[in-house]
Every structure is written in structure tokens, then in C-alpha cells.
Amino acid sequence: MDSNTVPVLIVGAGPAGLTAAITLARYGLDAMLVERRAAPSTMPKATVISTRTMEILRSWGLEDAVRAGADDVRMRMLLSRTLAEAPGGTVVPVGYPSPEQAEMLSPTGALCAPQDHLEPVLLAHLRTLPGVRIESGRGVEEVHRAGSGVRVRLDDGRVVRARYLIAADGAHSTVRRALDIPLAGETDVLNGVRAMFHAPLWDVVGPHRYLLYGTTEAGDGTFLPSGQGDRWIYGVARDTPDMDQRWFEHTIRRAVGAGDLPLTITRVDRFASAAQLAASYRAGPVFLVGDAAHRVTPRGGTGLNIAVHDGFDLGWKLAWVLRGWAGPEVLDTYEAERRPVAEHHAARSADPNGARRSVDHEMRIDLGGRLPHVWTSTAADRVSTVDLLGPGLTMFVDADAEPAARVGPPVTLRRLDRVTARALGLGRGSSLLVRPDGVPA
């Protein structure tokens, strides 16, 4: 029986696990990533990528690759009787900025791209980085804490020993169950039936391109664009035995307002979603991220994004500890900082009106207190202050400042022109020290 020893074992190759793996690899650390699926999912799943998620992807050079699979929409909801009546519909904010607002807040912006486009982009990037061994088609059978680390038996009989384990294995996490960490919160919060289909709906709505559409002609239903040019999801928050493919063909055409709409339904399934958090995000050397740590309903489109943010946050903190840049106490900040965010989004997703939120409030949650975005010029290019973050600490200083020597994580020094320094609140000779996520240290 083979035995492997790694600093970090990551279970699950969804957005949270891939983000954690990429973050560790970019710090030059070794890890092992195991995924029960033999191949990435071909289901769109989540379709919203938030501003802060895009900032992380941009820092890895992946912004263009992700945008290549995105639908060109405004990040709003349109309400109308049918899709054909979109020109007279009502536009509703859903917590994501318009392009004009995004330009003021970030060097990038939120977009509509399906998860089955994002995951291959992340996986392809991970494969270009040394240090992380990826094993697909491998599940976890047993998890045991062993001394200061963990021992995991895979379903092929091998035992992997790791200093740390990241459980990114989804809402029905095998690792979480093995550690007897319960979930608390509401189950069956938002249930219903949805159909995935191909149809030329962009031709129907014309220039009125939005993140989602609510229609009332065939009963309350929601249309979501999900990539590939003409792929869509239509969902209803109810469930009766007659809701089969034929029912959806008839109902979708009514809701679109086009009885002769060319339509190919590829999948019909039931869904049940919850608003729950794990009682603890940590059991010694084991950490829960993404859906293993929290479950939210589709309302608000936040589930994928908080999973990515979990993976990034835990990834850089583990890297600091393993590189000797910080003591293990920095890992205590993972749950302390991430749980309140998940509590907010779980409560929002359980609210029947949770899809409708102002941009101001939700952007504060999404950006997580990072330093302001200000365009500045370097010797090479015009960049955002958000783009200047280093892997350790970054010290932004007024041009006249003399930074003091520090011990601990490496410090990237960024001298700013006077106008940019003032925009960050820096007076003459002052400085601002921030973490890899842009949060003041």
C-alpha cells in the first residue's frame, strides 16, 4: 500500500479547492489535490463572478481567459411579463455594480460566466505551476487526526499523511462528516425545478441584456444566461409531478412570449438549497472551505464567490505559516474573518427578497475592507493600487517616506506619487502596510 506525505492535502477541485491549490503553488509550496470526479462538471452551476473574485483572478493573469467565456450583460435583474416585453421591463439592482460603478471601485468588474467555464480556466492555470500533484477520480474513505497532522485513506487504498488538510469537498463533505462537524441553519429554503436548454433568447431580448430575468406570464419563473452563446437555465420555485420536459417546453415558450421558439432542452432536475454554516470551520489541522463550510441558496449569486475567497484567504495564511513568515496563530484568523461573511450571505440567501440588494452595501461585503482602488503610474504601466499587492506584506509609502525595517513576511515597497498617496489617506512621509488580500495589516 502506497504512502504519501505532503504539507497540504486538498480534497475537492471545485472553485474553493482550486483557488487554495493555486494560491499555495504560487507561494512555491507542495500540495496534493484529490477530486472524486474523473472530469470537471459540464453543468453551468453558478453564473456570477464578483468584483473581488475577478481581482483575484486578475492578479493571476486570468482575467482575459475568464472574460472569454462570459456573457455580455449588465449585472441587474429585469422584470417583465414575458422576455419579448423586455423593452418595457423594470430593472432591479441585485448588489453588483454597473460598468460605470465598477470603474470607480476596481480595476476590473463583476461578470456573468458559468462555473463550467471558470473551473477549466483555474485547472489549466494550476497545471502550469509546479508543486501541486493533481489526482482525479480519487475519493476519501477515512480521515483521522494523527499527532500534529492528519491521515487520510483514499478509495484506492493509499494513505496520505499531511500537515494540513483543506476540505473543499462540497455541501455533503465527506471530511466534515468524518470529523462530526454539524451544520446549523435552515434546510429546504429554496426548492424547485429547473431546465437547462438552448434557444436564441438573445435575439428575443435584443439590447436588453441582463444577468437574470424574472417573468410572470407562465407563473413566476427566472431565466439565467449560462454561456455557450445560447445556453440558458429556466427555474421555478415550485415542484409538481407534471413538471417534465414537455411541461418546460410549453412553459418556456409562454414565458418567452414566442410559441414557435426553437428550443432544445438538455436537462431537467429538481433542486433543494439550504442556508447553513458548519459549527466550526476548523478541527485542528483540518479546515473547511466553500460549500463544506457553508451552504447558501442561489439568491444573490454569492456561493461561488465566497468559496473562492475562502480558498484564497486560507491559502495565503497557510503559505505564510509553512514558509515561516508567521506563527500558527495566523490560522485562527481564517474562521474569525470568513464566518461573518458567510453568515451575511446565508441570511441574504434565505430572504425571499434576497436577490434584490443595493450595490453600496453588497460591494462593501464583497471587497472585504481591502485598500481603495486608485489608478497610478509605474515605470512600466498605469496600474491600480490593487494590482500592486505582493505575496507578503506591501508597504505603500508617500514618496518622501523612509520605511522602517521589519521582521517577518517579506515586504514589497511601493512608492506612490503625492496624488495617489493622498487618495489612500497617506500624508507626507507616512505609510500604509497591507496584507496579500489588500486588507490593512
N, C-alpha and C positions, 0 to 999 in steps of 0.2 A: 504494500500500500504506500503510495507516494505521500510525502510530507513536504509542505511548503511553508516558508517563514517570510513574512513581508511586514513592513512597517504599518501599512494600512490596507485593509481589505474592504472593498466597496461592494455591497450587494444591491444590484439593480442598476440598469443602464437607461433609466428614463432621464428627464431633464435634471433632476437633483443629483443623481449619481454621476452622470456625465460631467456636470459642472464641477462637482467635487474632484473628480478624477483629473480634469483639465487643470484645475487650479493647483493641485498637488504636483502635477507633471511640470507645470510652468515654473514651479519652485525647485525643480530638479530632484524631486523625490520619487522613490519607487513605490508602487502600489499594485494591487491586483483587483480587477473589476470582473465580477461574475454576473451573468444575466441569464435568467431561466429561459427567455425566449431565444430561439435559434436565429431569428432575424428581427429587425426593427418592425414595429407595428405599421400597417398601412392605413390605419384609421386616423382621421384628422384630429380627433380628441379636442384639445384646447386650440383656440384660434387667435388668442390675443397675446401679444408680446409687449410688455410695458416699457415705458421710457427707461427705467433703471435697468431692466433686463437688457435692453438694447445698448446701454452704456457699457455693461459688462462685455457683451459680445463685440462691441466696437473696440474695446481695449485689447481683444484677442485678434483683431483684424478680420472679424467675421461679419461685419455689418452688411457689406455688399452681397455676400453669399446668402444671408437670411432674407434681405430685401428682394432678391431674385425670385423667391417663391411666395412673395406676399401679394395680396390683392390690393389694388389702389382704391382705398376707401377713406372716408372721413370717419374718425373714431367717435361716432354718435349712433343713436338708435333713431330710426324713422318709423313713425306710427301712421298707418293708413288702413282703409277698408280692404283694399287689395294692393298688390305690388303695382299693378297697372295704374293705380291712382297715386303713385309716389309723388308726382309733382305737387299735389295738394296736401301732402302729409305733414305731420308735426315732428320736428326734430327735437330729440330729448338728449341731454348730456348723460353720459354713463361713467364719468370720472376720468376720462382720458383726454389729453389736450388736443386741440386743433393744431394743424401745422404752424399757424401763426403763434399760438401759445407755446408750442414746443420750442420754437426758435429762441424764445426768451428764457427758457428754463434749462435747456440741454443742448449739447452738440448733435444730438440725434433725436429720435421720436418714436412713440409707440406705433405699432403696425399690426395688421391682420395677416397672420401666416400660420398655417396649420402645424400641429406638433409633428406630423409625419414628414414635414419638410425640415423642421428645426433639428430633430434628433439626428438624421443622417449628416447634417452640417456639423453638429457637435462631434459625432463619432469620427467623421473624416478628419477633423482637426486633431482630435485626440490621437489618432493613429500616426500623425506626423510628429508627435512628441515622444521622446524617449522616457522610459521608466515605468509605464503602466502596462501590465500584461492584461489583455482582454480575453475573457473566455465566455463565449456564448453557448447557449444550450446547457447551462450548468445551474442547478438549483441548490438551495441549502436544506440540509436534513436536520442538523443539530447545531446548537450554539451553546457554548459553555464558557464562562469566565475561568481563566486559568492564571493565577498569580496576578501580575500586573497587566496581563493581556487577555486574549480571547482565543478559543479553539473552536473551529468551525468544521463540521463534516459536510462535504458536498455529496450530491446524489450519485457521483461516480465512485464513492468510497474514499476519496482522498481527504486528508485532514490538513487544513490550513491554519497556521498559527500567525496571529497578527498582534501588533502592539495596540492598534486601534481598529475598530470596526464601524463603518458607516452603513447604516441600514437605510437604503433608498429603494426598498422593495415594495412600495405601494401601499394602498389603503388596507390591504389584507396581509400586511407584512408578516412573513414567517419569523423574522428576527424579533419583532416586537412581541409576538405571541410566545416565542420561546423564552423570552425574559419576563413573561407575565406582566407586561405593562398594559394596563387597561386604557380604553378610550372613554372619554366623558363628553356628553353633549347629546344633541338631537339626532336621531336616525330618521330615515324616510321623510326628509324635509321637503324635497322636491322630486317627485316621481312622475313618470310619464312614458311616452313612446316617441321615437324619432325615426326618421327615414333619411338615409344618405342617397343622393340622386344627382344625376347630370341633366342640366337643362340650360338653355340660353337666357337666363334671367337678367344678365347684364343688358341684353337688348331690350328687355321689358322696362327696367328702371332708368335706362339711359344715363344721363349725367348725375342722377341722384344715387350715388354710390356710398353706402354706409356700412358700418361694422355689423349691424343686425337690423332686422325689420320685424316689426310686430304688426300682424294683420288680424282683422275681426270678421271678415266675410264668412269664413268657414269655421267660426269659433276662434277663440284666441289661439294663435299659433305664431311661432317665431321662425324666421328664415335667417340662416347664418352662412355667408360665403366661406368656403373652406378650401380654396386653392384649386390648382389644375385648370384654371380658366373658367370652367362651367360646373364645378362640383359644389354642392350645397347640402346643408342639413336643414330639415324642417322638423320642428319638435312641438309637441303639445303636452301640457301638464295634466294629463288625464289618461286613463287606460281602460278600454273596454275590449271584449273578445273580438269584436269585428274589425279592429284596427290592424289590418293586414296590408299587403302590398296593394291590392285593388282599392282598398279604402284610401290609402295615401295618394294613389294616382288621381282619384276623383277629388280628394280634399285639396291637394296641392294646386291642381288646375283652378279650382274655385278660389283659393286664396290668392293665386297669381292674377286671376281675372282673365284667363285665356283658356277656353275649353279645348283648343286644339294645340296646346303647348307640347312640343316634342319633349319627352320625358323618359328617362331610364333610371329606375330605382335599383340600387345595388345592394341595399341592406335595410332591414327594419329590425329594430331592437328596443327592448324595454330598458329604462334606466331608473336607478334609485340613488339618490345622493343624500349626504349627511353633512352636519356641521359639528365636528368633533375635534377634540385635541387629546393627544396622549397625556396620561397623568404625569409623565416625566419624559423629557427629550433625551435623557441620558441614564445609563446604568453602568457606572464605572468607565471602562474603556469603550463602551458602545454608545453610539449617538444615532438618533433618529432624525431623518431629514425628509422633506417633501411630504407626500401623502402618508408615509409611515408615521409622521409626527402629527399631522393634522389633515382633516377632510373638510372640504368646502363644496358647496353646490356650484353649478355653472354661473349663477348670478354674479355679475361683476367681472367675470373673466380673470380671476386672480390666482387660481390654483397653480398653473404652470409657473407663474412669476414668483410666487413666494417659495416654490420648490427650488428654482434657480438661485434665489437669494440665500436660501438655507445652505445650499451646496457651496456657494461662493464664500459665505461667511465662515462656515466650519472649515472649509478647505484652507483658507489663508491662516486661520488660527492654529490648525493642526500643523501646517507647514512651519509656522514660527516656532512652535514647540519642538518639532523634530529637527529643525535647523539650529536649535539652541539660541534663538533670538528672544525667547520669552519663556517664563516658567509655566508649568501646567495650569496655574490659576487662570491664565487667559482663556482656557477652555470653559471655565464657569460662565463666561460672558455669552457663550453661544445661546443657551436657553434663555438667559436673562434678557437678551436683546431680541431674539426671534419670536418668543412666545407672545408678547403683546401684539405684534403684527398679525400673527395667526389668529389671535382672539378677535381682533378687529375684523378681519376678513371672514371668519366663521360667522360672526354675528351679522355682518352685512349680507352674507350669502343666505342666511336663514330668514332675512327680512323679505316679505313678498315684494317690497318696492326696492330691494337692494341693488337692482341693476341701475337705478336712477340715482346718481350722485354728482355733486359738483366737482369740477376739476380741481379747485383750490384745495379742498380737504383731502381728496384721494391722492393728489400729487405729493403732498407732504408725507403721506404714509409710504408711497412708492419710493420716493427718493431717500427716505430714511435718514434725514439730517445731514446728508453729505454737503460739502462746501459748495458755495454758489458757482454756477457756470458763468464764466466770463471769457470772452474771446481775447486772446493776447497773441503777441508775435514772438517767435523764437528766431534764431539764426536760420533755421531751415524752413519754417512754415508758420502760418497762422493756426493756432490751436486753442482748444478750450482748456481752462484750468482743470477740468475733469479728466482731460487726456494726459495730464502731466503727473498723474499719480504713479509712484513707484511700488515695488514689491514689499518694501519695508515701510518706513515712515517717510513722508515727504514734508520738507520744510519749505513753505512759501515765505519769502522774505522780501521786504522792501529793498530797493536797490542799494540803500545805504547801510543795511543791517549787517552786523557781524555775528553770525550764529555761534552759539556756544557748543563746545564739544559734548557729545553724548555717548553713552554706552548702551548696548542692547541691539535692536534691529538696525540694519544699515539705514542711513538717511540720505534720500535724494534731495539735493538742494535746488530750489527753483527761484531764481531772482526775477522779480516782477518789475515792470515799469511802474511809475508812480500812479498812473490812472488805474491800472489793473489792481495794484495793491490797495488802493482806496476802495475799489469796488468790493474787495474781500474784507474790508474793515481794518486794514493794516495802516497804522500811522508811520511816520518817518522812523526808520530804524527798528520797526517791530517785525514779528514773525508769526506764522501760524503752522503748527505741526499737525499733520493728519495721517490717518491710517490708510491701508490699501483700498478701503471702501469709500474713502473721502470724508469719513467722519472725523471731526477734530479729536486729537488724542489728548 
